[in-house]
Amino acid sequence: MNLTTLDYQVDGHIARVTMNRPAELNTMNKAFWSELIEVFAAIDADPAIRAVIVASTGKHFTAGLDLGFAAAAQGHSEGDLGRRREAFRRHVKEMQETFNVVDRCRVPVIAVVQGGCIGGGVDFVTACDIRIASAEAFFTIQEVNIAIVADVGTLQRIPHLLPQGLIRELAYTGRRFPAAEALRFGFVNRVEESHADALAAAETMARTIASKSPLTITGIKQVLNFGRDHSIDDGLEYVAVWNAGMLQGEDVPHAIRAQLAKQEAQFADLVA
């Protein structure tokens, strides 16, 4: 992969995706939106990967959408208005897909946030499974401050993570949502003193996840995402069918034998 906005590394069972434009505050330029899709396609295609850490560089996780890219994306000023607006709708749908692939990723994704996580950054981290922040981190639903309705995932995913009243306050005011407050409301799983400490906590968590049966972990994620988007009855039926299909392998008896022997089980990778 020829990446310009991201670093991508795989170490054993853990993939690391790192935004690497600190001088530009890791703003999301045109290349970012396609490169993230490319990286997560590689993750899904690699059966050895069992967890992903998403991180960033420099002072801020991201300052959000690159405004130059946003202005250019407004489209042509000539031609039929309906057709121009339909083209813009397709453009938004393409941008939504960049974070949809994170949400759909078959393995858990842990976001590590330092400094500001602004605008598109909130869209990004709400598509992740777990969020760990450094003490100075903050989140801002920035779109209202530039007269835009957030449209690439925040307003759809954050209602599953925060109370409605708080969501509306944050979305209507565009105020900063500091790490300590985010922890109090469960938006982040933990707050660490420094960026390095947050990265270390994510590493420990990712290694714990990677030690579990990868078939079970991907099943948990699939069932949780399905249940989020469907009724309780639909979710119960889905998990019943999932387990009826997936509990025929060797992982369950292998895990039970390891538990009885007070040993750590070793699980085979998924298959491509």
N, C-alpha and C positions, 0 to 999 in steps of 0.2 A: 504493500500500500504506500502511496505517495501522499503523506499527510502533511498539512501546513499549519493546522490549528490544534492538533492533538498529538500526544505521544501515546503509543499503544505498546504494552509489554505484557508478556505472559510468563509467570514464574510458577512452575508446577501446575497447581489447580486454580491459581488465582490470576485473573486478568486485571490490569491497571490501565485506566483511561484517564489521561491528564491533559487538561487544557493548558496550552503552552504559549500564550501571547500576553505575558504579564505587562509588557510596556503599553499594550493597548487595553489593559484591564480585562483581558480575556473576553472582549466583546464578541458577539456572535455574528461574524461576517458571512458573506455568501458561501465560502468554502465550508464553514463549520456545519451547515445544515445538511450537506451531503456526506461529509466525512464521518459524522457520528453514525449515520445509517450504515456506512461501509464498515465501520469498526464493529458495530453490534451484529452485523451479518457474519463477520468473522468469528465473533464470540459464539453465536448460535451454531456455527458450523464446526466448532472445535469441541468434541465430546469430552475432552479432558478438563475443560474449564468448569469449575463448580461454584465460583463466586466472582463478583466484579467489584472493584473499588474505583469510584469516580472521584477525581480530585482536581486540584488546580494549582497554579503557581502565582507567586507575587502577593501583593497586598490584598487583592480581592478575588473571591471565587469567580465572579463575573459581574460586569456592569450591565449585562443584558444585551439586547439587540443592538447591533451596529447601526447607528442612525443613517449613515450614508447608504447602507444596503436597504434600509427600510424606505428611504425616500425613492431610491431607484425602483423598488418593487411596487410602487404605486401604479406603475403601468403607463401605457401610452395616453396622451391627452387628446388624441384624435381618433375618429372612428365612432362607430355606434356605441352609445353609452351602455346598453344592455350587454353587448359582447365584451366590452372592456371590464365590466363588473364581473361577468362570468369567468373571465380569465383570472381576475384577482382572487375570486373564490377558490379556483384551482390552486393558485399560489399558496393561499393560506392552508389548504388541505395538505399540500406537500410539506409545508413547515410543521404541521401537526404530526405528520408521520415520523419526523425526526425524534420526537419524544415518545411516540407510540411504540417504537421499536425498543426503547428502554423499558417501558411498562410491560411489554410482551416478552422480554428476554427470559429464556427458560430457567435462568439461574438468578439468585438474589443479587441485587445491585445496592451497594452501600455508598452513599454520597458523603464526602468529607468537605465541610464548608469552612472557609476562613474569610474574614473581612465581609465585604458586601456580597450578597446573593440577590441580585436585583433583576426585576422584570423577567426576561427569559430564563434567568437562573432559577427562579421559583418554579416555572414550568418544568425545568429540567429535574430539580430535586424532588418535586412531587410525583414524578414518574418513577423514582427510585423506591426501593423497598424500605430502606433504613437511612436515617440522616444522623450524622455526628458532626458537631460544630465545635469550633474553638471559642473561647470565652468572649472574644471581641466581635464575633460574627453577628450579622443581622440580615434580615430578609425584608424585601420591599416589593409589593405588587405595584410596580412602577408605572404600568401602562396608563393608569388614570391621570398621572402627572403630565403625560404627553397626549391626552385626549383620545386614548385608544381603549376599547374594551379588550382585555386580555383574551387572546384567542387561540393559544396553542397548548392549552391543557390545565393551567392553574385553576380556573373557575370550575372545571369539571372534576378535578381530582382532589382539590383541597377540602371540599365538603366531607370527604371520608377521613380527614385528618384533624379537623378543627371544628369547634362549635360554630353554628350559623351566625350568631351575633358578632363574634370576633372576626369571622371571615368577611362579613359585610363591612365592618369598620375598616379593616385593612384594605379591602378592595376600593372602598369609597374615598378613603383619605390618602392612601399611598404612603402612610407613615412607616417608619422603621419598626420592625418586629425583632427585638434583640434576642440573642441566644438564650438568656436566662428566662425570658417570658416564653419563648418557644419550647423550652424544656418543661416549664410548668404546665403547659397545655398539651404536652405530648407530641408536638410537631417534630422535635428532634429526640432521638433516643438517649443521647447523653451530650454533655458539654465538657470539654477538656480545656485545660489551662492554655495550651498553645496549639498551633497548627501541627507541630511535630507530634504532640501528645495525641491529637485527634487522629492523625494518620496511623499511629501505633495502635490505637484502640480499634480502628477499622481493620488493621492487619490481623489482630488477635481474633476479632469476630469472624473475619473471612476464613481464617484457618480452622476455626471451630466448625463453621458451616461446611467447609470442604471435607471435614473428617466424617461427615454423615453420609448415608446412602444417597448418591446423586439422583437416583430414581425417586426416592422419597422426597427429597428437597424440591425437585422440579414438580412433583405432584402437589406438594403443599402450595407452591406458588400458583399453579394452575387453578387449584380449587379455591384459594383465597380470592384470586382475581375474578373468577367466575361468580363466586358468591357476592362480591362487591357489586357486580353489574346485573345481578338477577335476584329473584325472590329467594327466601329461605327454602321453600319446597324445591325450587329448581336446583339450588345449591346442594341440597341433600341427595337429590337424585344423581347429580353429576358426580359427587364423591363416591356414591355407591357403585356407579358404573366404572369410575376410574379404578377403585380398589379391586373390583371384580376382574378387571383386565390386567392390573399391574402387580398384584400381590402373588403372582404365580412364579416369580423368579427366586433367586437364591438369597436375596438380601435379608429377608425376615428371619429365616432360620440361622443365617450367618450372624446376624446381630444378636439374636437370643443366645446363641452359643458363646459369643464374646462376653455378653453381660454375665452369664452364669460363671464363666471362667475369670471374671473380673479383668478382662483384657480389652484393649481398644480394637474395635473391628476395622478391617481394611476392606474397602469396597471397590469393585471394578468400575472403570469409567463407563459412561454411556457409549453407545455405538453411533457412528456417523450415519 
